[in-house]
Amino acid sequence: MAKVKGRLSPSDELKIMRRIVDITTSETELDGVLNEVVKTATDITGADSVFVYLFDDSHGTLVLRASKTPHARELGKITLKVGEGITGWVAKTNKPVAIPEKAFEDHRFKAFDVLAEDRYEALVSVPIIYKGKAIGVINVQHRKPHEYPANVQNLLSTIASQLGGVIEHARLFTDTKLKALQFDSLVKVSQTITSEKYLDEILSLIVVVTAEMLNSKICSIMLLDQKGTELVIKATQSLSEDYKKKPNLKVDSSMTGEVIKTRKPLVVGDVRHEKRYFYRDMAVKEGLSSMLAVPMIVKDVAVGVINIYTKAPHVFTRQEVDVLQMVANQAAVAVENTKLMEEALKAKEALETRKLVERAKGVLMKMQGLSEDAAYRMINKKSMDTCRSMKEIAESILLMAEFQRGG
């Protein structure tokens, strides 16, 4: 359909409404629906710019999700509080706004350098309504002064209302699809924990799966040392040697240490400009930006931290935080299970050593007429003199006795 400027004819309106029906029956992916909204709004108004903002429940903000002009890097990152700017005012009041010229002089206007909205003279902004509530906003802009006839404004409002349910359902579909992918990744993590692989292999697999799941540049697992005073990197999928060789972090004097002490997630908008972050130079070199760190908790005790970093500034959603926390807790279970297994093996080995030493003492007591204490001291002294374990000394004594009996 050709771009329509000025007042719309009844036939134009009918074509547009048919197009809306097509969108409602053909699109299920959120990006697809939003792109169709942008195209339709452009065709109705002949706009130079069209932006679609959606409400993010987890942060209580409006997020730029679609645009006519190329803003791929800004999509999902430009945010507004409800009530902030003309867009925020429309979302807060559920009322449209039409400004034919000098929109940038309106007292509600908020400019973004990356969007250069102040170069647009005219603006019409309508709320996207679902169940009587604004879930987003459509902004249409012109570089030169432009009148928006009443029927054009009404049609934009009608489209926003008609597609509100479609957008909401598409968002739920997209979220469900994402959760399904995340669940599949979590299942992989769980399977590693119940496998018989060693801890290092388990943790290495967890960071790889997590980095892929949350689209992060670096994911790392840091565990507390035996004293509980420092965090040590145990696994990362990063290829950077500088990152892998980062010094241990003191729990009492580092940002990541706060995660251990508070047992709460920590979000940093940009580590390159965060004074409390020790390795800002490395972050710049490696191209790291936003960080999310969550505690690894098992039996109400924090045993380590999982960190993820993004390449570009990123606003972590509540869902992303929750997913990483689930992974962290499962990783903590893997660490705990491994410790318990190691303790069980040590106990088993200690018991076997004790049995061998008891048998060896019996042999010495019988062959050399020694007391029990004297026999034990002899085994212990031999162990210290030869730098061999008491188990090895006991096995040698028993082997010698067996050889003598055979001779």
N, C-alpha and C positions, 0 to 999 in steps of 0.2 A: 504494500500500500504506500502510495506517495505521501510525503510529508504534507500535513495540512496546516496552513497558517491562517490566523484570524478565526472567524466564526465557522463552526462546523455545520455542514448540511445534515439533514436527517439521514441521508444515505451513508454519509461518513460515519455518523454515530452508530448506525446499524452494523456496518462493517467492523467497527471497533468492538462492539458488544459480541459479535460472532467470534472475533479473535479471542476475547476473554473466555468464552465458552470453550474454545479449542485448548487454551492454556489449562483450564481446570480439568480437562479430560485427558490431556496428553503428557503433562509434565509431573514427575514425582520428585526429582532431585531439586534441592533448594536452589542451587546455582542456576539451573535451567529456568526455573520459575522467575527468579529475579532478573535474569537477562531478558526474558520476554517482557517483564514489566518495564524495563528500561527502554526497549525497542518501541513498545506501545506508546509510552509517554513521549518519546521523541517524535513519533509519527503524528501524534495529536497536536503537538505544539511547535514542531520544527525547532526544538531546543538545541542550544549549543552544548548544554551540559545537563545530565540527569544523574542524581545520586539517590541510592536507596539505603536508608539506615534501618537496622533492626534492633529491637530491645534485647539486651543480654540480662536475663534474670539473675544470673549468678553474681554479676557485678553492679547491677542497677544502672547500666549505662546504655546509650545508643551507639551502635557500632556500624561503621561504613561497610556494607556488604556487596554492593554492586555499583557500577559506574559506566556511563557512556564512553567517557574518555579513558585512556589507559592509566589506571592507577593500581596496577597489580600489587605493588609493594605496600600500598597504603590500605588495601582492603583488609579488614579485620583488625587494623591497628589504629585508625582514626576513631576516637571515641568522644562522646559528649554526655554530660550528666543531664538528666531530665530537668528541663527548665533552662538549660544553657544554650545560648544562641537562638536563632529563629527556629531551628530544627527542634531543639529541646523544648522551646515554648509550645510548638505545635503538638509535640508528644504529650506534654503536661496538660494542656487545655483541651485536647481533642478537637481543635479548631484549625481550619486552613488559613493560610496567609497568602495574599497576592500583593506584590509591590512592583509597579510598572517601571520605576526608575530609581537609581541611586539606592539600591537595596543595602549596599555596604554602609550607608549612613544611618540605617535603622538602629535604634538603641539596643535592640536585642541581637544584632548581628555579631557573629564570632568568626574571624578569619583563620584559615590554616595556610601557612606558607606553602606546604606541599600541594595544596589544592588550588591555591590562587583564586579563591572565590571572590576576592574583592575586585577582580577584573570584570565581573558580571554585573550589569546594571539592573536587570529585571529578575524577579524571582517569584515562583509560586510553590508553596509547600503544603502538602496535604497529609493528614495522618492515615496510616494503614490500620484499619479497625478490625478487631476480631472479638466477638461477644461483648461489644460495647466498650472495648478497651483498646487503646493505641498500642500496637505491638511494633510499630515502626513508622517511618516517615519517607515520603517521596518528595525530593526537591527537583524542580525544573528551573533552569536558569538561561538567560540570554545575555550576550555581551552588550547589546544595545538596548535602549528603552523599548519595552514591549508591553502591549495591552493584552490582558488575559480575559477574554469574554466570559460572561457568566456561564454559558453552556459548556465552555472548555473546562472551567474550574469544577463545575458540577460533574462532568464526565470523569475528570481525574479523581475526584472524591468517590464517585461510584465504582471506578476501577479499583481504587485502594480498598474500598469496603468489600467488593466482590471477591477480590483476591486475598483478602486477609486470612480467610480460612484455608485457602490453598497454600499460602505461604507458611502458615502455622503447621499444617499437615506435612508439608515438604520438609520443614525444619525437624519435625518429629521423626520423619522417615530417615533423614540424613543422620540425626543423632542416634537412632536405633541401629543404623548400618554401622556407624562408627563404634558404638558399644559392642556390636557383634564382633567386629575386628579386634577390639580391645580384649573382649572375653576370650577370643581364640588365642590371643597372645598370653593372657593370664593362664589359660589352660596349659600352654607350653611351659610357662614358668613353674606351675604346680607339678607337672610331670617330671621336671628336672629335680624337684625337691624330693620326690618319692623314688627317684632312681638311685642307683648305687655309685654314681660318679663322685669324684672327690670334690671338695668344697670349691677349690679354685675354678674348676671346670663349670660348676653350677653357677657361680657368681659371674663368670665370663659370659655365659649364655644369657643370664638375666639382663646384663647391661646392653647386650646386642639387641635382644627382643624389645626392651624398654625404649631404647633410642629409636628404633624403627616405629614402635607403636605411637610414641609421642612426637615424632618428627624432630628430634633434638640432635644437635651437632655432636655434643658430648654427653655421655651418661657415665657416671662413676659411682662405685660403692666404696665407702670409707668405713672401716671398723675400728672400734676402740682397742687400744693396746691392752696388755695384761694389767697395767696399773690403772687403766681407765682415765688417763690424763691427756692422751693424744689420739688423734684420728689418723689412720694409715690407709692410703689407697690400696685396695685389694683387687679391684677389677675396673677396667674401662675399655670401651671399644674404640677410644681415640687412638689415632696413629701418631699423635704428637709425643715425641720423646720428652719435650719440655713439660708437658702436662703430667706425663707418667712419673717424672722425677720430682714432682712438687714435694717440698719438705712436709713432714707431718704437721698437722695443725693442732695447736694447743686448745684444749676444750675451754679453758678459762679465758682465752684472749682472742678467739676467732668467731666470725659470724656463723660458721658451720657448727662450732661448739655450742652456740646458743640453741641450735636445734636439738642437741643432745640434752641440754639442761632444761629446756622448756617442754621438750617432747611435742613440739608443734612445728608445722611447716613454716618455711621462710621463703619469701618471694623478693627478688631484687630486680627492679626494672631494667637496670643496665649496670653490670659490674664494672664496666670501664670507667664509670664516673662515681662509683660508690667508694667513699673514703675508707670505710671499714674493711673493704675487700683487699687482702694482702697482695694479690697478684694481678693488679690492673695492667701492668706492662705486658704480661703474658696474655691477658684477655684481649688486648689490642692486637697483639701479634697473631693470635690464633683466630681472631674474628669472632669472639664470644660476646654475647650481649646480655639477655635476660637469664636469670637463674632461678630454679625452683629446687629447694632442698627439703626432704622430709625425713623424719626419724624412722629407723628400723626398730620396731617395738615388739617384744615378745615377753609375755607374763608381766606387763606393765613396766618393763625395763627397756631403755633405749640402748641398743648394742652397736649402733652405727647409723650412717646417713647415706641416702641415695641422692645424688645431685644430677640435674639435667640442665644443659645450657642450650640456648637458641642462637642462631646466627644473627637474626634481626630482633629488635625490641618486640617483645611479645607480652600480651596480657593473658596470664594463665587463668583458665576458667576453673570454676569449682569442680567440674567433672574431671579435668586434667589433674588437679590436686588430689582428688579422691582416688583416681586410678593409680597414680604414682604411690600413694599411701598404701593401697592394697598390695602393690608389688613389693614395696619396702617391708611390709609385715610378713609377706611370704618369704622374702629373702632372709628376714630375721629368723624365721622358723628353720630355714636351711642351715643357718649358722649355729643355732641352738642344737639342732639334731646332730650336726657334725661334732660339736663339742661333747655331747652326751655319748656319741659313738666312740670318740677318742678316749673319753674317760673310762668307758666300758672295756675297751681294748687294753688300756693301761692296767685296769684292775685285773683283767684276765691274765695278762702277762705277769703281773706281780704275784698272782696266786700260783701260776705255773713255776715261777722262779722260786717261790717259797717252798713248794713241794720238792723241787730238784735239790735245793740247799738242804732240806731236811733229810733227804735220802743220802746226799753226799756226807752230811755229818754222821749219819749212821755207819756209813762205810769207814770213815776215818776212826770213829770210836771203836769199831770192831777190829780194824786192821792194825791200828797204832795204839790202842788202849787209852785213847784220849777221853777227857770228859766232854760233855756236850758244849760247854762254853769254850773250851780249848779248841774243839773241832771247828766251831763257828769262827773263832778268831783266826785260825789258820786259813780258812777259805777267804775271809775278809782281807787278810794281809796279802794273800796271793793275788787277789783281785786288784788291790791298790798297787802292788809292786809291778804287775804286768800290764796295768791299765786296761784290764779286761773286766767285763761284768761278772758279778757273782754267779749269774746263770751259766756263763761260759765256763767258769772254773768248776762249778758243780758238775756240769756235763762232762768235763775232762776227767774228773775224779771217778764218775760212774762208768765212763768208757774204759778207763784204766782197770777198774775193778772187774768189769766184764771180760776184759782181755786176759787178766790174770786167772779168772775162773776157767776160761776157755783153754789156757795153757796148762 
